[in-house]
Amino acid sequence: LWEDISRLLYAQDEPFASLSIYAQYCMMRLASSEVEVILDGQGADEQLAGYIAYQMPYIRGLLQQGRILTALREALGGLRHHRSFFSWAIRQFLVRSERRGLLRGDASEVLRYSGSLDEVLARETVATNLPLLLHWGDRNSMAFSIEARVPFLDHRLVEYIAALPLDQKIRGGVTKYVLRRAIRGLVPDAIRCRMDKMGFVTPEEAWMKDELAPHILDLFSAPEFSRRSYWDAERVLQNYKEFLDGRSEYSTEFWRIACAEIWLRQFDGARG
């Protein structure tokens, strides 16, 4: 696994945010033995409000418009369909707020979900989330000589979706509402009506606690790691050990710091 991740990082040419990229990499490798072109669904979530967290700016916008009953309906629908997500998100917010202190520097905080839902979706589509996903996907597909086509980014479809009212994207806590209706009878309801959002999920937390742990400990304990100016190496190692001992929750900062260090050693050549 460790060697495979190193090959993935070489293909990506830059650090990446989570090991979900590895799942896509493995899928591309498997597909390459059978096909040369695949269809990729990238862009649907950013345009059709597919991520559960998009419900917060939607509800906030409804409240600002004075649509109290609609906002209440959306909040109750969101809790009914996605209760486990919101409880996890609150825990992660608290843990990650503390772990931001592991990094040094004065980078301004990015408020990903600030503004109206229309503003959030436009920003995620053209400036932040989707461009990253497309970059990672292109690198993964090209690593195995596969062409990945993205039908949701056909400019005619993009223009059409952008003109839709927001209640066609989220309704009653149901994400991608209009798409779910459009594929009725074409896709089994067990898939079409599924509420638990799943991307390229990997057992990142389990790997970081088990199979990858010896490598990560070596990485965080190395003299060259402690000499980097980007993070507080002593606190990083201490926090990671607390996670391994079960004294604190996992958060993806551990992987992101480790990935940056691996990348520095592969490409920068600097050991200190």
N, C-alpha and C positions, 0 to 999 in steps of 0.2 A: 504493500500500500504506500509506504513512504517513498519508494523509488518511483512508483507510478505517479504520485503527486508531484514529484520533482520534474518528471517529463511533462506533466500538464502545465506546470508553471513556466517551463521553457517554451511551450507552445503559445501560452498566453502573452509572454513577453512583459508582463507587469503583474504586481500583486493583485489578488482578487479577494472579494469580500467574504465569501463563504465556500464551503466544500460542496454546495449544490452544483457548482460549476463542474465538479468531478463527475457527478452523476450524468450530466449532459455529455461530458467527454467520453464516458464509458458507453453511452447510448450511441454516439457517433461511431465509435470504434466497432461496435456490434453491427450497426447498420451498414458499414462500409463493406462488409463481406457479402451483402445482398444487393445493394442499390447504390446509385451514384447521385440521386437527387431526392431530397425529402421536403415535406411541407412542415413549416414551423409556425406555431401559434403565437409567436411574439407580437406584442402590440395590442392584443385583445384586452388584457387587464388594464393597461394604462388608458385606453380609450373608453372602455365600458365600465370603469370603476370596479374591476374584479377583485382588487385587494380589499380585505375586510376593513383595514384601517381607513380607507377612503370614506367610510360612513361617518366618521367624526366631522370632517369639514362639511359634509352634506347636511348633517343635523344642525351644525352651527349656522349654516347659511339659512336654513328654514327658520330658526329662531330669530335671526336678524331681520327676516322678512315678516315677522309676526305670525308665522304659520305654526302656532303652538301645538295644535292637535296633530298636524302632520308630523311634526318633529317628535312628538311623543309616540306616535305609531311607529315611526322609523326606529326610535330608540328601543322600544319593546320588541320589535321584529329582530333587530340586531342582537339583542340579548337572547332571544329565543333560539336563534339559529347559530349564534357564535359565542355563547357564554364562556366556553373554555378558552377561546382566543383572547378575550378581553382580560380574563384573570391572569393568563400568561403574560400578556402585554404589560399589565401593571407591574408585575414582578420584575420583568425585564427592564422596564423603565427605571425602576429604583436601583437595580444592580448596575445597569450601564451608566447611569448618572454618576455613580461613585467611581466606576472604572475609567471614566474619561480622564481622571486624575493620573492614570498611568502614563499618559502621553505628556510630553513637554511641548511648549510653544503656545502661541496666542491665536490659533486659528479660530475664526468666528464660528459660532454654532449655526448649523444649518437647520432651519425650521421647515422640514419636509412638507408638513401638512398645513402650512399657513395659507391664508387667503381662502377664497371661495373654492368649491369643488371644481368648477370650470377652470379656474386658475391652476389648481393643483394638477388636474389631468393634463392640461396643456404643457405645464412645466415638466411633468414626468415623461411625457411623450417626446418632446423635442429637445430637452436640455439635460435631464438628470438620469432617471432610472432606465428608460428604454435604450438610449444610446449605449449605456454600459452593457446591458443584456445583449444587444446586437453585436457589440464588439467581442464579447466573450463567446457568443454563439458562432460568429464567423471564424474566430481562431480555432475553436473546437472542431468545426466542420472541415475547415481547410487542413487541419492536422491529419485528416484521413481522406482527403481529396473528395469530399462530399459537397455538393451545392445545396445550401439550405434556402428555400424560398419562403417568403413571409406574406401570405395572401391578405392578412389583416392590415397590411401597410400599403395596399393598392391605393393610390391617391384618391380615387373616386369613393372608395369605402371610407377612408379617413375623413374626407369632406362631408360625407353623409352622416357619419357618426357624430362629428363635431357639431352638427346642426340639430341633433336630437335633444329634447328636453331632458333634464337630469332624472326625472322620474321614470324614464325609459332605461336608465342605467342602474339605478337602485330603487327598489320598491318593497316596502315591508321588511327591510333587512336582507332582501334577496339581491345579490350582486349580478351584474351582467343580465339584467332582467329581459331586455329585448332579445338578446341572443338566445336565451333559454326558451323563449316563446317561438323564435324563428325555427329552431331545430326540433320542435315538437313533432313526433312521428318519424323523425329521421334518426334520432339517437335514443337509446333506451332510457327510460325515466330514471333508472338507478344511477345513471351517469348525468343526465340532463338536470336533475333536481338535487344533485349532491351539493351539500352546503359546506363541507369541510374542505377548505381551500388547500390544495396540494400542488406544489411545484416539483422541481427536481430535488426531492427530499433525500438527504443522506443522514446516517446516524452520527452526525458530526460530534455531538456531545459524548456519545459512547466511545467513539474513536479517540477523542482527545483525552478520555479518562482511562483508556485501555491500550489499544494497539499502538497509537501514536505517542502515548505518554512518555516512554523512555527517550524518544527522539526530541520531543518538545522540552523535556527537562534538560537534556544535553544542550539544546539550543539556548535556553534561557540562562543556563549556568556558565556559558562560555565567556571567556574574557572579552572577546571581540563584541559580543552582545552588550556587555556592561559598558563598553566605551562609546556606544552609539549615543548621539545627542537627542534622539527622537523620543526616547521613553525613559522612565525611571526603572532601570533593570531590576533593582532590588525589590521594588514593590511588585513588579510583574511576576517575578519568581515566587514571591511570598503569596500573592493572590492565587496563582496557579496551583501551588501546593495546597492551599486551603480548599480549592475546588476538588482536587484529587482526594483529599481527606474527608470530603463530604461536609465541610464547614461552610461552604458558600455555593451559590448556584452558578451554573455555566453561563457565560455570555460570549458572543463571537469575537470580542476584543482579543481573546487569547489567540484564536486562529489568525486574526488579521495581523497582529504583531509578529507571530511566528512566520506567516507568509511573507511579510515585508523583509524579515531577516534572511529567509531562504533566498529570496529574490536578490537581495543585496550581495549575497555570497556568489550567486550564479552570474550576475550581470555586472555588478559594480567592481567586483574584484577586490574591494577594500575589506580588510579584516578588522579594522579598528575605526 
